[in-house]
Amino acid sequence: MPRLRSLLAFILMSACFSAPSSALAECIKFGNTCIFGNDLKASFRIGGTTSDLQELTQFQHLTELSLVAEPGFENPLDLSPLAQLPGLEKLALVGLTVSSLTPLTSLPELRRLSLDSVQSPDFSPLTQMTGLEHLSVWGIREVTDLSFLHGYTRLRSLNIAGTGVTDLTPLEGVATLENLLAFNTGISELAPLAAANLRVVWISGCPVQSLAPLAASSNLQMLRADGSRLQSLEGLQNKPALHTLVLTGSHVADLSPLASAGRLAELELANTQVQDLAPLSNLSALHTVVLDGTAVSSLEPLAGSSLQKLSAIGTAVTSLAPARHMPDLKELGISGTGIRDLQPLEGLKNLTILRAIGLPRDVLLPLLRTENLRILYAGPEGGPHRRLLGRKQIAKYVTGAGQQD
């Protein structure tokens, strides 16, 4: 009997491994991708053997679909089969050349549409898609006019980065807008956004000079304006939710409007006109501050903050005394400064990375007592520069024992 039971168990196990399961039986191939009967999301590479969307019509259950062009695939793609997927809520087309966008107007549930780097002879069908809440036309230089957005009463997120857009006037009165990504465009005026309560604004590389229209955006959490022409931070007062602010390369000098930004955690000011950090003295949530290339001479306003990363490379800073009150500091950059006393770093138990290029070797001796330092960038200003890893390498360099290496 035991032998019989063993035989039956073997037969049953063999059957389980050899017979197709119901899940496998429901798998349908489209190109190199297999979709199961209960899948609501699918992503396909288009090109080569997969250049016709007709077979997609059998996936009536899909709610999210992503179609990405294979490198070098430029043949016009017919989107007509997509009109037979009425349940689609999210659609992403990336790098494709399409014959027409009209089929997309037949998708009643579509709420999120990405047309990143898509080429089409006509973008006017977008005027009919007023139910969209999220729209991206990233990288389409042919898109120069946002007039098609009239009637978009639900629009919450808009990505026009890298397009030919220069005017935001069609966004006037769109109070629902929360996220605007418009980096690397010719936009110079934000006034049309005055009615919105924005959370994210990304205008890097834009000739924007004023943030005043953002005064009503009390929910603002992130602003990236590096490479812009900003002269002032007026408009950023009373932004309690502001977390990330990137101003690198702008002409900003006065940080006073940030004095009440209690949640500000990341601040990048490299190559700006900023000299005085006093407005930051009560911002205890700061964990990343970049000051490279500014005329800042004192770090005192940052003492007592939760800083984890501080970069003051090429600044006028000469004293690290405030660092004694930065116990969370993990990464510090002081290359190209006049700092000659590193003793304040001795008690920083979390400091692991230090950039100190240009500082004389004898100035680095206190680093032997910075117990957790693991990476040191050092060497003469003009080179050669050294990247020293681990306590042994750092000690060898600092003491001069490796001068002949």
C-alpha positions, 0 to 999 in steps of 0.5 A: 500500500505505501508503494501504491500511495507513493506511485499515486503521489508521483502521478499527481505531481507530474500532472501538476507540473506538466498540465498548463494551469488556468493562469498560463492558459489565459496568457496571450502573447503580444510581441514579446510580452505576455498578458494574462486575463486579469491584467489591468496594466500592460507595457509594450515595445513597438517596432520590428515584429510589433508594429501593428496594434490590431491585436490589442483589441482583444484586451478589453479589460486594460485600464493602463497601457504604455507603448514605447518605440524601439530605438530607430523605429520611426514608421507611422503607427495607426492608433485606431485599435486603441479606440476599442479599449473603452476602459483605458484610464491611463495611456503613455506613448513614448517616442512614437510617430503616429498617423493621427491622435483622433482615435484617442478622442474615443476613450471616455475614461481616459484621465492621464495621457502622456505623449512624450516625444511623440510625432504627429501631423496634427495635435488638434484632437487634444482640444476634444479631450477635456476630461484629462486630469494629467497631460504630458507633451514633453519634448514635442517642439511642434507644440507651441500653443496651449490654446487646446487647453481651453475647457480642461476643467479637471486638469491637475498636472501638465508637462510641457517641458522641452516644447516650443511653448512660450505663453501660458495665457491659456492656463488663466483661470485653471484653478485645478492645476497642481503640477506644472513642468515647463523646464527648457521652454521659452516661458518668461511670465507666470502671471496666468498661473495666479488662480492656481494653488500649485504644488510643483513648479519646474521652470529650470532653464526658462527666462522667468524673472518673477515668482510673484504670481505664485503668491496664492500657491500656499500648497507649494512643495517644490520649485525648481528654477535653476538656470532661470532669470529670477531676480527675487523670491517675492511670491514665496512668502507664507509657503509652509509646505515648501520642501525643495527649492532649487535656484542654481545659477539664478540672480537671486540675492535676498532669501528673506521670503523663505524665513517662514518656510518651516518645512524647507529641507533642500535648498540649492543656491550655487552660483547665485548672488546670495551672501547672507544666510540669516533668513535661514536661521530658524529653518530647522528642517533643512537637511541639504544646502548647496552654496557653491560659488556664492559670496557667503562668508558665514555658516552661523545661521545654519548651526543647530539645523538637521543638516546632512549635506552641506556644500560650500565649495568656492565660497568666502567661508573661512570658519567651520565653528558652526559645524560643531552644532551640526551633529547630523552632518554626513557630507561636507564640501569646503574645497576652494575656501579659506578654511584652515581649521578643521578641529570643529569636525572632530566631534561629528560622528556622522561625517563620512564624506569630505571634499577638501581640495585645495586645503594644505595637507597639514590643515587636514590633520584633525581628520585623523580624529574624525572617527567615521570619515570614509571618503576624502577628496583632497589635493592641490587646487590645480591637481592632481586630486585624490579620492581617498577611500577608508581610514587607512588611505586617509591617514596615509595621505594626511600624515604624508606617508604616501607622498611617493605613491 
